Amino acid sequence: MEFTIHDTPATIVKKYPQASDLFKENKIDFCCGGHIPLQEQVVNKDIDGNELLSQLNKQYVAWKEAGNVAPNWDEVPLEDLVDHIIYHHHAYVKEELPRLGELVERVYNVHGMDHPHLQTLFRLFNAFKIDMVEHMFKEENVVFPLIKDYIANEDEQLLSQIRMLNDELEKEHDDSGDILKQIREITNGFELPFGACGTYQVTYARLAELEDMTFEHIHLENNVLFQRL
């Protein structure tokens, strides 16, 4: 088998990005806790580790046979990785949060009386929005410029400062990731209620996409960018 129970989810997702879907389905943490081996993550969960590995490896083989190759972010120049995070992930979040916020509020206003969990969804989404806006501001205006300065100058004191700030960012990642996990929990994995209207359907679909993009964002920072520094 390509992957074993001793591999970490972060390492697996680097090699096979689509593994993130299987991990989310089984509540395996591949971003904030991506450094914890699968063997430890399946403990106390109702998961058959051997079955999970079998499914994972079958999917990976089919993915490779279809000609797919994962980008090797460990070899991409650091400044290019930083720019990718800014212009791909941050740009998406900045554009999506206001639009999705309107949808979450609309669904809550229309269906909140019949579906009480929408009040919690509304509260969680807005907490996530505030966290992400502040987080991205810190990255773009403080941490990422320092990283680019370090790339140019290789100053050890600068690197120490970056590492301390990265520790703060990882804690913020944990907090944002926890909110997304709560959103997935209260929506039952974004499962639509019977008779859900079009706005309800679009809201859940875009929440699922936001979750995908955010976990990919956190994975690239925690398990690639920060590790390389």
C-alpha positions as CSV (number, residue, x, y, z in Angstrom):
1,M,0.0,0.0,0.0
2,E,1.2,3.5,-0.8
3,F,-0.1,4.9,2.6
4,T,0.1,3.3,6.0
5,I,-1.4,3.8,9.4
6,H,1.8,5.5,10.5
7,D,1.6,8.3,7.9
8,T,0.3,11.7,8.9
9,P,-2.8,13.1,7.2
10,A,-0.7,16.2,6.3
11,T,1.8,14.1,4.4
12,I,-0.9,12.2,2.7
13,V,-2.8,15.3,1.6
14,K,0.5,16.8,0.2
15,K,0.8,13.8,-2.1
16,Y,-2.9,13.2,-2.7
17,P,-5.0,16.4,-2.1
18,Q,-8.3,14.6,-2.7
19,A,-7.7,12.6,0.5
20,S,-9.0,15.6,2.3
21,D,-12.6,14.6,1.3
22,L,-12.2,11.2,2.9
23,F,-10.6,12.7,6.0
24,K,-13.4,15.2,6.5
25,E,-16.0,12.5,6.0
26,N,-14.3,10.5,8.8
27,K,-13.4,13.5,11.0
28,I,-9.7,13.0,10.5
29,D,-7.8,16.3,11.1
30,F,-5.5,16.9,8.2
31,C,-4.7,20.6,8.7
32,C,-4.6,21.9,12.3
33,G,-3.7,18.4,13.7
34,G,-2.3,17.1,10.4
35,H,1.0,16.2,12.1
36,I,-0.7,13.5,14.2
37,P,-0.4,10.0,12.6
38,L,-3.5,8.2,11.4
39,Q,-2.9,5.5,14.0
40,E,-3.5,8.0,16.8
41,Q,-6.3,9.8,15.1
42,V,-8.5,6.7,14.6
43,V,-8.3,5.9,18.3
44,N,-11.6,6.4,20.2
45,K,-13.3,7.0,16.8
46,D,-15.8,4.5,15.3
47,I,-13.4,4.0,12.4
48,D,-11.9,0.8,11.0
49,G,-8.3,1.9,10.3
50,N,-7.6,-0.9,7.9
51,E,-10.8,-0.2,5.9
52,L,-10.0,3.5,5.8
53,L,-6.5,2.8,4.5
54,S,-7.8,0.4,1.9
55,Q,-10.3,2.9,0.6
56,L,-7.7,5.7,0.7
57,N,-5.1,3.6,-1.3
58,K,-7.7,2.5,-3.9
59,Q,-8.8,6.1,-4.5
60,Y,-5.1,7.2,-4.8
61,V,-4.3,4.5,-7.3
62,A,-7.3,5.4,-9.5
63,W,-6.4,9.1,-9.2
64,K,-2.8,8.4,-10.3
65,E,-3.9,6.2,-13.1
66,A,-6.0,9.0,-14.4
67,G,-2.8,11.0,-14.9
68,N,-3.2,13.3,-11.9
69,V,-0.1,14.8,-10.1
70,A,-0.2,16.9,-6.9
71,P,1.8,20.2,-6.9
72,N,4.9,19.8,-4.9
73,W,4.5,22.8,-2.6
74,D,7.7,21.8,-0.7
75,E,9.8,22.8,-3.8
76,V,7.9,25.9,-4.8
77,P,9.8,29.1,-3.9
78,L,8.6,30.5,-0.6
79,E,7.6,33.9,-2.0
80,D,5.5,32.1,-4.7
81,L,3.8,30.0,-2.0
82,V,3.0,33.2,0.0
83,D,1.6,34.9,-3.2
84,H,-0.5,31.8,-3.9
85,I,-2.0,32.0,-0.5
86,I,-2.8,35.7,-0.8
87,Y,-4.1,35.7,-4.4
88,H,-5.9,32.4,-4.3
89,H,-7.1,31.7,-0.8
90,H,-7.3,35.2,0.7
91,A,-8.9,36.6,-2.4
92,Y,-11.5,33.9,-2.4
93,V,-12.3,34.5,1.3
94,K,-12.6,38.2,1.0
95,E,-15.0,37.9,-1.9
96,E,-17.0,35.0,-0.5
97,L,-17.6,36.0,3.1
98,P,-19.8,39.0,2.5
99,R,-21.9,37.2,-0.1
100,L,-22.2,34.0,1.9
101,G,-23.0,36.1,5.0
102,E,-26.0,37.5,3.2
103,L,-27.3,34.0,2.4
104,V,-26.8,32.7,5.9
105,E,-28.7,35.7,7.3
106,R,-31.5,35.3,4.7
107,V,-32.0,31.6,5.4
108,Y,-32.0,32.3,9.2
109,N,-34.6,35.1,8.8
110,V,-36.9,32.9,6.7
111,H,-36.5,29.5,8.2
112,G,-35.1,30.1,11.7
113,M,-38.4,29.5,13.5
114,D,-38.8,26.0,11.9
115,H,-35.0,25.2,12.0
116,P,-33.6,26.4,15.3
117,H,-30.0,25.3,14.4
118,L,-29.9,28.2,11.9
119,Q,-29.5,30.7,14.8
120,T,-26.4,28.8,15.9
121,L,-25.2,28.7,12.3
122,F,-25.7,32.5,12.0
123,R,-23.7,33.1,15.2
124,L,-20.9,30.7,14.2
125,F,-20.5,32.0,10.7
126,N,-20.2,35.6,11.9
127,A,-17.6,34.6,14.5
128,F,-15.7,32.8,11.8
129,K,-15.9,35.9,9.5
130,I,-14.5,38.2,12.2
131,D,-11.7,35.7,13.0
132,M,-10.7,35.3,9.3
133,V,-10.7,39.0,8.5
134,E,-8.4,39.8,11.4
135,H,-6.3,36.7,10.6
136,M,-5.7,37.6,7.0
137,F,-4.9,41.2,7.9
138,K,-2.2,40.0,10.3
139,E,-0.8,37.7,7.6
140,E,-0.8,40.2,4.8
141,N,0.4,43.2,6.7
142,V,2.8,41.7,9.3
143,V,3.8,38.1,8.8
144,F,4.1,37.7,5.0
145,P,6.1,40.9,4.6
146,L,8.5,39.6,7.2
147,I,8.8,36.3,5.4
148,K,9.7,38.0,2.2
149,D,12.3,40.1,4.0
150,Y,13.8,37.0,5.5
151,I,13.9,35.4,2.0
152,A,15.9,38.4,0.8
153,N,18.2,38.8,3.9
154,E,18.2,35.4,5.8
155,D,18.5,37.2,9.1
156,E,18.3,34.8,12.0
157,Q,16.6,37.3,14.4
158,L,14.0,37.9,11.8
159,L,13.4,34.2,11.4
160,S,12.9,33.9,15.2
161,Q,10.3,36.7,15.1
162,I,8.5,34.9,12.2
163,R,8.4,31.6,14.1
164,M,6.9,33.3,17.1
165,L,4.2,34.9,14.9
166,N,3.6,31.6,13.2
167,D,2.8,30.0,16.5
168,E,0.1,32.7,17.0
169,L,-1.2,32.0,13.5
170,E,-1.4,28.3,14.2
171,K,-3.5,29.0,17.3
172,E,-5.8,31.2,15.2
173,H,-6.1,28.3,12.7
174,D,-7.1,26.0,15.5
175,D,-9.9,28.4,16.5
176,S,-11.2,28.9,13.0
177,G,-11.0,25.2,12.3
178,D,-13.0,24.5,15.4
179,I,-15.8,26.8,14.2
180,L,-15.9,25.1,10.9
181,K,-16.1,21.7,12.6
182,Q,-19.1,23.0,14.7
183,I,-20.8,24.3,11.5
184,R,-20.4,20.9,9.9
185,E,-21.8,19.2,13.1
186,I,-24.9,21.4,13.4
187,T,-25.7,21.1,9.7
188,N,-25.2,17.3,9.8
189,G,-22.5,17.5,7.2
190,F,-24.4,20.1,5.2
191,E,-27.3,17.7,4.8
192,L,-30.3,19.7,3.6
193,P,-33.7,19.4,5.4
194,F,-36.6,18.0,3.4
195,G,-38.1,20.6,1.1
196,A,-35.2,23.0,1.4
197,C,-35.6,26.0,-0.9
198,G,-33.1,27.1,-3.5
199,T,-31.5,29.7,-1.2
200,Y,-31.1,27.0,1.5
201,Q,-29.4,24.7,-1.0
202,V,-27.0,27.3,-2.3
203,T,-26.1,28.4,1.2
204,Y,-25.1,24.9,2.3
205,A,-23.2,24.2,-0.9
206,R,-21.2,27.4,-0.5
207,L,-20.6,26.7,3.2
208,A,-19.1,23.3,2.1
209,E,-16.9,25.1,-0.4
210,L,-15.8,27.6,2.2
211,E,-14.8,24.7,4.5
212,D,-12.8,23.1,1.6
213,M,-10.9,26.2,0.8
214,T,-10.2,27.1,4.4
215,F,-8.9,23.7,5.3
216,E,-6.7,23.8,2.2
217,H,-5.5,27.3,3.2
218,I,-4.7,26.1,6.8
219,H,-2.9,23.0,5.5
220,L,-0.7,25.0,3.2
221,E,0.3,27.3,6.0
222,N,0.7,24.9,8.9
223,N,2.1,21.9,7.1
224,V,4.1,23.5,4.3
225,L,4.9,27.2,4.8
226,F,5.5,27.2,8.5
227,Q,7.4,23.9,8.4
228,R,9.7,25.2,5.8
229,L,10.6,28.1,8.0
